[in-house]
Amino acid sequence: MAIAPVILSNARGSFAWGVFHERHPKLIEQVLAALPYGPTEREKIERLLADSTTGALEPLGPEVHDHAQWLEWGRGLWGRPWGEAPFLWAESYFYRRLLDATGYFRPGAWQGIDPFAPFKNAELASTAVDDELTALDRLGTLPPQDRAKALLSSALWGNRADLSFQLTAPSDTQAATALLADDSDLLWTELERSRGGQVCLVADNAGRELLPDLVLIDHLLVSGLATRVVLHVKPQPYFVSDATMADVLATVARLRAAPGAQAELIGRRLWQAMKSDTLAVRTHPFFCAPLPYRDMPADLRAEFSSATVTIVKGDLNYRRLVGDQLWPPTTAFATAAARFPSPVAALRTLKSDVIVGLNAPLVAELDRSAGDWRTSGRHAVVQFHSPR
């Protein structure tokens, strides 16, 4: 198999270039507006933005806890322009540097303060979440197969399609058209075949995206498709809205305090499941590493190897699963994800260039009709591969 080129961010006008030169400046503006950082933090944050768009890569200072690790990860990159580093690597380093600039790891008043918390909290407190929590009362009115389909679809689309809509129209034609690959039947078949095992779910975003993930986890446990679920989250704030343990606790609390009977019941069950370890929340430093999953350390590989199924959520996890490379879109998902150690399902809305597992006529049609189909978030895939 030919090796696909690694995506870089030095091509002006490319999606990756736009992330650093258009998206990040807006993000920095929002971060500085959301929290009252002092002059020291503001100067460091603004310097990061300048460095990442026009400067060269510099290692973290020797005083920080992960200096040696990043020095190794960046071997051969230090001193080069940011755009010459792999896009996945450079993005990850941007967010690590942002935490350094805000004082997240540094002793002082800002230590441990999530710079993205205002965005996450506002979304979780929104009226849209109220509507979704109320809609959960309709779960019991759906046939089991439709209920499972609605919950999986909601977990797939996250905040692009609310749960109340999924519960009233789970077979919506527009959503089906936007789903470019659908291995959901294979996923359910594997879950049924391995009923009663341990399922891993690697979370993506907090807020309205973590909420349906937790509802899906509750379904897996209540239905007996899993006797234990391990939910993997980030060890620290990452990529703006990525879920941490604090976000899990906030989302479960939101469920428990919901006015809808079903939401409150699900929240109580999840709380008890965490206490009994049938829902275990785990993290690992590798989840904030600038590397694909094929390079995961042995202890994390062993954990995934013990899973009957692993579900990875979101765009970033997809990039790490198949490799953040310019694969021909017709490359088989099973080929790109072959080194993952357990049966794996990817639930992903397309928000970056990398994509595999599509057929040639579909790719040709998308290229003709929707030039930004790879990055707009209007399309999605459910893809599954089992190495067993």
Secondary structure, 3 states (H helix, E strand, C coil): CCCCCECECCCCCCHHHHHHHHHHHHHHHHHHHHCCCCHHHHHHHHHHHHHHHHCECCCCCCCCCCHHHHHHHCCCCCCCEHHHCEHHHHHHHHHHHHHHHHCCCCCCCCCCCCCCHHHHHHHHCCHHHHHHHHHHHHHHHCCHHHHHHHHHHHHHHHHHCCHHHHHHCCCCHHHHHHEEEECHHHHHHHHHHCCCEEEEEECCECCCCHHHHHHHHHHHHHHCCEEEEEEEECCCCCCCCECCHHHHHHHHHHHHCCCCHHHHHHHHHHHHHHHHCCEEEEECHHHHCCCCHHHCCHHHHHHHHCCCEEEEEHHHHHHHHHCCECCCCCCCHHHHCCCCCCCEEEEEECCCCCCCCCCHHHHHHHHHHCCCCCCCCCCEEEEEECCC
